[in-house]
Structure formats: C-alpha cells, structure tokens
C-alpha cells in the first residue's frame, strides 16, 4: 500500500488527473454546428401540428440558439465553479457573445416585433421571457443562470404556440420594415463595439470623435483629445471568442429574418444585401487551425486572428448599415 502512496505514484496520479481534465476541456470546447432556421422551423411546426406564420421561424431560431447554450457539449459553462470548466475562458466567452445577441433580439421582440404600435400592449409571454435572459450569466447558486434561461425559453415556446393559433389573437408578430430596422440599429452598435475591441489587439492611436458632427454637443466629463486603446494580453482570446459566439448567433437570426421578412426584403430589393451580411458572418465561423489565438502585429511575421475577425465583422456591419438605409427608404 505504501508503494502506491510514494511520491512517484502521487505524481503519476496527478499527471493522469490533469491529462483527463485537459481531454474533457477539449471536448467541452467544441462549438455547436450551424443549422438552417427555415428547415428547423418547418420540422418543429410539423411535429407540433402548428403552422409556419410570420415570426414562427424567428422565434424558433431564438429558442434553438438559446437552447444551444444549455445543451451543447459540456452544457452551460460560464457559471461553473469546478474544474475543468472553471479553468476555461474561451467557451464561456463564446457563450457570452451568444447570450448578448439573444438578449438584444428578445428585447426587440418584446418592445417592437410583437407590437403593432407604441400604444399597444406588450405580449405577456415575451414580457416574462425577456428579463429572464438578463440574469447574471455567472450566477450558480439557486436560482442558477441556466435555470432562469430555461424558464425564458419555456415562455418563448408559449409565445410561438400563440402565433399560429387562429383561435386567439394575443400572440402577434409584425413583419414590418420599421420594426426590423429598429433591431438592426441595435445590432450595428453591438458589432461596432466588437470590431473596435478586436482592432485594439495591436493598439490604436485615435482622436476622440465622440462629439463630432454637432457643434452644440456636450458630455458629462472631459476626455483626452488623443486616445490610445490596446487590449490586455489576457483578454485577446476572450474578445475573439465573444465575437465568434455573437457572430454565430447573429447569422442564424438573419437567416430567420430572410424567411419571416421575405415580402419586406423583396419590396425593398434588399434580399441580396442581407445574404451578403450572412456570408460575411459565415466566414467568422471557419475552423481555427492554430492551437492558440495569435496576436502578431499588423504587418508582422505572425498572424493576428483578432484583426481577421475584426475585418469580417466590420464588413458585415458596413453592409448592415446599408441594409438599414434600404429599409428606411419608401
């Protein structure tokens, strides 16, 4: 017995334990695969004997994206307090990116997409679902973050059921250009922020343009005219995977938009613009062949994965701004 408790055996046990944790962490770091929202909505409607009406595909996609946080390999990891997940940061960052896009869309559905005008009543299911997604993503004590998110998903299921129920008109989804544009404007800000943080991986010298364009504008406290932004070395991979997760969620939402807002896009001749945005976002999901997120200088010897991601997101955001302008035209 003493033989198996010798320092040599203890070191062997520890090495085997950490090797096992490393293998498990690799398995849990596998990102969910892409899916086709239109096909998934058709399958769900057939299984539940429901009809695919405007809003059905988008709600189904929001449900599927939200469930991916809970049901993917390893489950929801952001609030885990035990190894190996407590030692992982890339997948939790990916989860946070998905969650941020989920929060934005659930809010847009509550205050815009499910309401006919500003004086109309909010949908009761969406009113309950949207705040649940805003619970702290790090909560692990009861109620845990994943239990709250699952509760929000359950309310989304109830909302989706009412959409195709002709016996009641409580559940509505208004596929209008102004509703879509309001949500896209929020997405523009989200992508712009991600692009700036990714670009700061090599350091940025820039001028403060916060008040540009308005001579009478003011701000609460003064800031330096010359700003220097540089992402901490410890945050480089976190920013990268957060952007990758946000792009993963957004490209599914935009594919759902192509289905539910088909008539609007056709009228505005904007379908091709939307498809181009989806292509840019799909490029962000290409396999990563490097075991590390590299941070070479802009024109240095090593690649800079953050700048590559920033390029795709910036191009998608530019196309998104053009799409918003198309929707704003008569």
C-alpha positions as CSV (number, residue, x, y, z in Angstrom):
1,X,0.0,0.0,0.0
2,X,2.8,2.4,0.9
3,X,4.3,1.7,-2.5
4,X,1.3,3.3,-4.2
5,X,1.5,6.3,-2.0
6,X,5.1,7.1,-2.8
7,X,5.9,10.5,-4.3
8,X,6.4,8.8,-7.7
9,X,2.9,7.3,-7.7
10,X,1.3,10.5,-6.4
11,X,3.0,12.5,-9.2
12,X,1.7,9.9,-11.7
13,X,-1.9,10.2,-10.4
14,X,-1.8,13.9,-10.6
15,X,-0.4,13.8,-14.1
16,X,-3.2,11.4,-15.2
17,X,-5.8,13.6,-13.5
18,X,-4.7,16.8,-15.2
19,X,-4.5,14.9,-18.5
20,X,-8.1,13.8,-18.1
21,X,-9.2,17.3,-17.3
22,X,-7.4,18.6,-20.4
23,X,-9.1,16.0,-22.6
24,X,-12.5,16.9,-21.1
25,X,-11.9,20.6,-21.7
26,X,-11.1,19.9,-25.3
27,X,-14.4,18.0,-25.7
28,X,-16.3,20.8,-24.0
29,X,-14.7,23.4,-26.2
30,X,-16.4,22.1,-29.4
31,X,-18.8,24.8,-30.7
32,X,-22.3,23.8,-31.9
33,X,-22.7,23.3,-35.6
34,X,-24.6,25.7,-37.8
35,X,-28.2,24.9,-38.6
36,X,-30.8,26.1,-41.1
37,X,-33.6,28.2,-39.4
38,X,-36.1,27.7,-42.2
39,X,-35.7,23.9,-42.1
40,X,-35.8,23.7,-38.3
41,X,-39.0,25.8,-38.2
42,X,-40.7,23.5,-40.7
43,X,-39.7,20.5,-38.7
44,X,-40.9,22.0,-35.4
45,X,-44.2,23.0,-36.9
46,X,-44.8,19.6,-38.3
47,X,-44.0,17.9,-35.0
48,X,-46.3,20.2,-33.1
49,X,-49.0,20.4,-35.7
50,X,-48.6,24.1,-36.0
51,X,-48.5,26.5,-38.9
52,X,-45.4,28.4,-40.0
53,X,-46.6,32.0,-39.9
54,X,-44.6,35.3,-39.8
55,X,-42.5,35.2,-36.7
56,X,-42.5,31.5,-36.3
57,X,-39.1,31.0,-37.9
58,X,-37.5,33.8,-35.9
59,X,-39.0,32.6,-32.6
60,X,-37.9,29.1,-33.4
61,X,-34.4,30.3,-34.1
62,X,-34.2,32.3,-30.9
63,X,-35.3,29.2,-29.0
64,X,-32.7,27.0,-30.7
65,X,-29.9,29.5,-30.2
66,X,-30.8,29.8,-26.5
67,X,-31.0,26.1,-26.1
68,X,-27.6,25.7,-27.6
69,X,-26.1,27.4,-24.5
70,X,-27.7,24.8,-22.3
71,X,-27.4,21.6,-24.4
72,X,-24.1,21.9,-26.2
73,X,-21.1,19.8,-25.4
74,X,-20.4,20.3,-21.7
75,X,-23.6,22.3,-21.2
76,X,-23.5,25.8,-19.9
77,X,-20.0,26.5,-18.5
78,X,-19.9,30.2,-17.7
79,X,-21.0,29.8,-14.1
80,X,-19.2,26.5,-13.3
81,X,-17.0,26.6,-10.1
82,X,-15.3,23.2,-10.5
83,X,-12.6,22.1,-12.9
84,X,-12.1,21.8,-15.8
85,X,-14.7,24.4,-16.8
86,X,-13.6,26.9,-14.1
87,X,-10.2,27.0,-15.7
88,X,-11.7,27.5,-19.2
89,X,-12.3,31.0,-20.6
90,X,-12.7,30.6,-24.4
91,X,-16.0,28.7,-24.3
92,X,-17.6,30.9,-21.6
93,X,-16.6,34.0,-23.7
94,X,-18.3,32.3,-26.7
95,X,-21.4,31.7,-24.6
96,X,-21.5,35.4,-23.5
97,X,-21.4,36.5,-27.1
98,X,-24.3,34.3,-28.0
99,X,-26.2,35.5,-24.9
100,X,-25.7,39.2,-25.7
101,X,-27.3,38.7,-29.2
102,X,-30.1,36.6,-27.6
103,X,-30.8,39.4,-25.1
104,X,-30.9,42.0,-27.9
105,X,-33.4,40.0,-30.0
106,X,-35.6,39.1,-27.1
107,X,-35.8,42.8,-26.1
108,X,-36.6,43.7,-29.7
109,X,-39.3,41.1,-29.9
110,X,-40.9,42.3,-26.7
111,X,-40.9,46.0,-27.4
112,X,-41.1,46.2,-31.3
113,X,-41.7,43.0,-33.3
114,X,-44.7,41.8,-31.3
115,X,-46.4,45.2,-31.1
116,X,-48.3,47.0,-33.8
117,X,-47.6,50.5,-32.4
118,X,-46.2,52.4,-29.5
119,X,-49.5,52.4,-27.6
120,X,-50.2,48.7,-28.0
121,X,-49.9,46.2,-25.1
122,X,-46.8,44.0,-24.7
123,X,-47.1,40.3,-25.2
124,X,-47.4,38.7,-21.7
125,X,-45.1,35.7,-22.6
126,X,-42.4,37.9,-24.0
127,X,-42.7,40.3,-21.0
128,X,-41.8,37.4,-18.8
129,X,-39.2,35.8,-21.1
130,X,-37.0,38.9,-21.8
131,X,-36.0,39.8,-18.2
132,X,-35.0,36.1,-17.6
133,X,-32.3,36.3,-20.2
134,X,-30.9,39.3,-18.4
135,X,-30.0,37.4,-15.3
136,X,-26.3,37.4,-14.4
137,X,-24.6,34.8,-16.6
138,X,-22.2,33.9,-13.7
139,X,-24.9,33.0,-11.2
140,X,-24.5,29.4,-10.0
141,X,-26.4,29.4,-6.7
142,X,-30.2,28.7,-6.8
143,X,-31.7,30.0,-9.0
144,X,-28.8,29.4,-11.4
145,X,-28.3,31.2,-14.6
146,X,-29.2,28.2,-16.7
147,X,-32.5,27.6,-14.8
148,X,-33.5,31.2,-15.5
149,X,-32.6,30.9,-19.2
150,X,-34.6,27.7,-19.4
151,X,-37.6,29.4,-17.9
152,X,-37.3,32.2,-20.5
153,X,-37.1,29.5,-23.3
154,X,-40.3,28.0,-21.9
155,X,-42.1,31.3,-22.3
156,X,-40.8,31.6,-25.9
157,X,-42.4,28.3,-26.6
158,X,-45.7,29.6,-25.3
159,X,-45.4,32.7,-27.4
160,X,-44.6,30.6,-30.5
161,X,-47.7,28.5,-29.9
162,X,-50.0,31.5,-29.8
163,X,-48.6,32.8,-33.1
164,X,-50.2,30.1,-35.2
165,X,-53.3,29.7,-33.1
166,X,-56.2,31.3,-35.1
167,X,-58.5,30.9,-32.1
168,X,-56.7,33.8,-30.3
169,X,-55.0,37.0,-31.4
170,X,-52.9,37.5,-28.3
171,X,-49.7,36.4,-29.9
172,X,-48.7,38.5,-32.9
173,X,-45.5,39.2,-34.9
174,X,-45.4,42.2,-37.1
175,X,-43.0,41.8,-40.0
176,X,-42.6,45.4,-40.9
177,X,-39.6,47.3,-42.2
178,X,-39.5,49.8,-39.3
179,X,-39.6,47.0,-36.7
180,X,-36.8,45.2,-38.4
181,X,-34.7,48.4,-38.8
182,X,-35.0,49.2,-35.1
183,X,-33.5,45.8,-34.2
184,X,-30.8,46.2,-36.8
185,X,-29.7,49.5,-35.4
186,X,-29.0,47.8,-32.1
187,X,-27.1,45.1,-33.8
188,X,-25.0,47.7,-35.6
189,X,-23.9,49.1,-32.2
190,X,-23.1,45.6,-30.9
191,X,-21.0,44.8,-34.0
192,X,-19.3,48.2,-33.9
193,X,-18.2,47.6,-30.3
194,X,-16.9,44.1,-31.1
195,X,-14.9,45.4,-34.1
196,X,-13.3,48.2,-32.0
197,X,-12.2,45.8,-29.2
198,X,-10.8,43.3,-31.7
199,X,-8.9,46.0,-33.6
200,X,-7.3,47.2,-30.4
201,X,-5.4,43.9,-30.2
202,X,-2.4,45.7,-31.8
203,X,-3.1,49.1,-30.1
204,X,-4.9,52.0,-31.7
205,X,-3.9,55.7,-31.7
206,X,-7.1,57.6,-32.4
207,X,-8.7,61.0,-32.0
208,X,-11.8,61.4,-29.8
209,X,-14.7,61.8,-32.2
210,X,-17.4,61.5,-29.5
211,X,-18.9,65.0,-30.2
212,X,-18.1,65.2,-33.9
213,X,-20.9,66.5,-36.2
214,X,-22.7,68.6,-33.6
215,X,-21.2,72.0,-32.5
216,X,-23.6,72.3,-29.6
217,X,-23.0,68.8,-28.2
218,X,-21.5,68.2,-24.8
219,X,-20.5,65.4,-22.5
220,X,-20.5,64.9,-18.7
221,X,-16.7,64.9,-18.2
222,X,-13.9,65.9,-20.5
223,X,-11.7,63.3,-22.2
224,X,-8.3,63.4,-23.8
225,X,-8.3,64.5,-27.4
226,X,-5.8,61.8,-28.3
227,X,-6.7,58.3,-27.2
228,X,-4.7,55.1,-27.1
229,X,-6.6,51.8,-27.0
230,X,-4.8,48.5,-26.5
231,X,-6.4,45.2,-25.4
232,X,-4.8,43.5,-22.5
233,X,-2.9,40.3,-23.5
234,X,-5.2,38.3,-21.1
235,X,-8.3,39.5,-22.9
236,X,-7.3,38.8,-26.5
237,X,-8.7,35.3,-26.8
238,X,-11.8,36.3,-24.7
239,X,-12.7,39.1,-27.1
240,X,-12.1,36.8,-30.1
241,X,-14.4,34.1,-28.9
242,X,-17.1,36.5,-27.7
243,X,-17.1,38.0,-31.2
244,X,-17.2,34.4,-32.7
245,X,-20.2,33.5,-30.5
246,X,-22.1,36.7,-31.3
247,X,-21.5,36.2,-35.0
248,X,-22.7,32.5,-34.7
249,X,-26.0,33.7,-33.1
250,X,-26.5,36.7,-35.4
251,X,-26.1,34.8,-38.7
252,X,-28.9,32.4,-37.6
253,X,-31.1,35.3,-36.7
254,X,-30.5,37.0,-40.0
255,X,-31.3,33.8,-41.9
256,X,-34.6,33.7,-39.9
257,X,-35.2,37.3,-41.0
258,X,-34.8,36.3,-44.6
259,X,-37.8,33.9,-44.1
260,X,-40.1,36.0,-41.9
261,X,-39.4,39.3,-43.6
262,X,-39.4,37.9,-47.2
263,X,-42.0,40.3,-48.5
264,X,-40.4,43.3,-46.9
265,X,-37.0,42.4,-48.3
266,X,-38.5,41.8,-51.7
267,X,-40.2,45.1,-51.8
268,X,-37.1,47.0,-50.7
269,X,-34.9,44.9,-53.1
270,X,-32.8,44.1,-50.0
271,X,-32.6,40.4,-50.0
272,X,-29.2,40.3,-51.7
273,X,-27.8,42.7,-49.1
274,X,-29.0,40.5,-46.3
275,X,-27.4,37.5,-47.9
276,X,-24.1,39.3,-48.2
277,X,-24.1,40.0,-44.5
278,X,-24.8,36.3,-43.8
279,X,-21.8,35.4,-45.9
280,X,-19.5,37.7,-44.0
281,X,-20.7,36.2,-40.7
282,X,-20.3,32.7,-42.0
283,X,-16.6,33.5,-42.7
284,X,-16.2,34.2,-39.0
285,X,-17.1,30.5,-38.3
286,X,-14.3,29.0,-40.3
287,X,-12.2,26.4,-38.4
288,X,-9.3,27.7,-36.4
289,X,-6.2,25.7,-37.2
290,X,-4.0,27.3,-34.7
291,X,-4.0,25.9,-31.1
292,X,-3.7,29.5,-29.9
293,X,-5.3,32.8,-30.8
294,X,-2.2,34.6,-32.3
295,X,-1.6,38.3,-31.8
296,X,1.0,39.3,-34.3
297,X,1.5,42.9,-35.2
298,X,-0.5,44.3,-38.1
299,X,2.2,43.6,-40.7
300,X,4.4,41.3,-38.6
301,X,5.6,37.7,-39.1
302,X,2.8,36.1,-37.1
303,X,-0.9,36.2,-37.9
304,X,-3.3,38.3,-35.9
305,X,-6.6,36.4,-35.6
306,X,-8.3,39.3,-33.9
307,X,-7.7,41.6,-36.9
308,X,-9.0,38.9,-39.2
309,X,-12.2,38.6,-37.1
310,X,-12.5,42.4,-36.9
311,X,-12.3,42.6,-40.7
312,X,-15.2,40.2,-41.3
313,X,-17.3,41.9,-38.6
314,X,-16.6,45.4,-39.9
315,X,-17.6,44.3,-43.4
316,X,-20.8,42.8,-42.0
317,X,-21.5,45.9,-40.0
318,X,-21.0,48.2,-43.1
319,X,-23.4,46.0,-45.1
320,X,-25.8,46.1,-42.2
321,X,-25.8,49.9,-42.2
322,X,-26.6,49.9,-45.9
323,X,-29.4,47.4,-45.3
324,X,-30.9,49.7,-42.6
325,X,-30.8,52.6,-45.1
326,X,-32.6,50.5,-47.7
327,X,-35.3,49.6,-45.2
328,X,-35.7,53.3,-44.4
329,X,-36.5,54.2,-48.0
330,X,-40.0,54.3,-49.2
